[in-house]
Amino acid sequence: MINVATALKFYRVMAYIVGVMLLALCGAMVAKYGFDSPTAVMVVGQAHGFLYMVYLVAAFNLGLKARWGIGYLILVLLSGTIPFLSFVMERKATDRVRKQLAVAAV
């Protein structure tokens, strides 16, 4: 179960990064449409897109190692596309994996 713990750390880091980048992208969209500044959306959008792909790999890796069901895995994978949901799902996924690790240790 050491691999699951390592996968969990990588997933948690990526969930926070993607969540913050998505919030930054929302702020950049406000700047684009409110202040006619499209450059921020282009830069932040590309960064978020790349980091979201890394997040997908991290979440999929964790989901396979923790043996999540397909429904829960899809929910976790999509949580990087809705503001604040990546933070919520990170907490739920972490609790779920830690409970699995505790049961496996006993």
N, C-alpha and C positions, 0 to 999 in steps of 0.2 A: 504493500500500500504506500510505499515511499513515493512511487511515481505519481500517485494521485495527489499527494501533498505538494509535490513540485508543480504539477499541472495546475493545482488550485492557486498557488502563488502567482504564476504567470497569468492566469485568467483574471485574478483580482486586479493586478496592475493594469492589464489591458482594459478591463471594465471601467476603471476610474479614468484612464486616459481618454477612452472613447467618449465617456460621459461628459467630461470637461470640454473636449473638442466639439461635441455636438452642441453644447451650450454656447461655445464661442461661435459656432456656425450660425446659430440663431441670432446672436448679437450682431454678427456680420451682415445677416440678411436685413436686420433693422437698419443698419448703416447704409446698406445698398438702396433700400426703398425709401428710407426716411431722409437720407442725406445725399443721395445720388452718388454713392461711392462703391462701385462694383468690384474693385480690386480685392477688398478684404474677403468677399465671398469666394472669389476664385482661389485665393491662397489657402484660406482655412478649409474650404470645401475639398480641395485636393488632399490636404493633409488628413482630414477626417476620413476621406474615402480610403486612403492607403492604410491608416491605422485601424479602420473598421475591418478591412480584410485580415489584418493580423489578429484582431479580436475574434473573428470568425474561426480562425485556425485554433486559437487558444481555447475558445469555448467548445469547439468540436472535439478537440483533444481531451479536455476534461470530461465532456459528456461520454465519450467512449470509455475512458478509464473508470469513471464512476458508474457506468452502466445505467445512464438515464434513459427513460422512455423517449420515443421520438417526439411526442407532443411537448414534453418539457424541454427537450433539446431545441426544438424549433422556437419555443418561447424565449429561451435564453439567447439564441442566435439573433432573433429580431429585436431584442431589447436595446441594442445599440443604435436603433433608428428612431426611437421616441425619447424626447428629452426627459431626463430624470429616471427613466425606467431602468437604465443600465445600473444605476446605483441601488435601486430596489431589488432587482434580480440578482445582483452580486451578493447582496446580503442573504437572500434566500438560498442561493446556490451554495454559498459558504457554509451556512448552517446545515444544509442537507448533507454536504460532503463531510463536514466535521462529525455529524452524527454517524455516518457510515464508517468513518475511521474509528470512532469510539467503539462501535459495535464489533468491528473487526479486531480491535485490540483486546477485547474481552474474550 
